[in-house]
Every structure is written in structure tokens, then in C-alpha cells.
Amino acid sequence: MNGRAVYAGSFDPPTNGHVWMIEQGASLFDELIVAVAKHPEKEYTFDIEERLGWLQEIADRHDNVKVASIQNEFLAHYAKRVDARFVIRGIRHEDDYQYERGMRYVNSDLNPDLTTVFLMPPRALCELSSSFVKGMIGPSGWEPVVERYVPRAVFERLSKYHDEQLNA
């Protein structure tokens, strides 16, 4: 597909599922903007600068991927402002589909020129989420389990985060 697309999320932290989505978006579009969205009512484990840094490291593998942030702006309005005609969203299971279908219609109401492209990850990534990963940190033997689900730099930070929590 030609054109510019936006892939937005909280990425708290980025997982290998997010990496897969970025790789797919990079191969489908001329340009992909990976945007860290900040929801005003949501509490984050990692600050926005750290999440942007992780995503920049992932994006550096692709000439056509840029990293940005969205604050206090609807995704549909952001896409219009950056001249993106597409947003990409991942569908892992039925719950995602129900939520994303509703968001697609809202985004279309806000920006009728915007097209939502749904991507379904491979089976191995379907149950993976940032919350899932964070929920696995702590019990004895968590490291080799979590390490499979996140990029190396994220895993190293999760290990440090675990140590910080133990010493708090």
C-alpha cells in the first residue's frame, strides 16, 4: 500500500507483538509513524521518554518508520494533522475485534478520509500484551519466560524494574 500510516498505542512496554506490527506496517506503507499515545486517565509503569526510546530502537531497523507521541489529541485528528490516510490496529482475539470495530467507526466519524487496516498476528503472539508481560514479572523463574516476549532492551529494563521494586 502506498501512503502514510499511524500505529498508535501506549507501548508500556513494547512487546514482540508490537515489533511484529511495526514490521508489517513498515512493509505495507511508504511511511509508518509509531505514536506513543498518552491517555490522561491511565497510569503508566514506564515514562513516555523511555517508551519512545525503545520504539526508536525498534524503528531504527526501518528507513520508513518514525516515532512520535500523541498527547491530548484523538488518533483520527492526529492522523489528519500528519497527513496519514491509514491507521493500523492489531486484532489478537474477539475482544480486540469488538473494541477496534467501535474505534474504527469513531475514527471514521472524526476523520472520514481515514482507513483502518486490521492486522492479525501469528498465533504465537495472539495472547501477548504489555499487561500480560508486566503481570509475569516477579515469580521465581520469570526471566526466561518474559525474555521470549519482549525486545532485548525492554527485557533488560524489566529486570532492572523488578530489582527496583524488590528494593523499594
Secondary structure, DSSP 8 states (H G I E B T S, - for coil): --SEEEEEE--SS--HHHHHHHHHHHHHSSEEEEEEEE-TT---SS-HHHHHHHHHHHHTT-TTEEEEEEESS-HHHHHHHTT--EEEEE--SHHHHHHHHHHHHHHHHH-TT-EEEEE---GGGTT--HHHHHHTSSSTTHHHHHHTTS-HHHHHHHHHHHHHHHH-
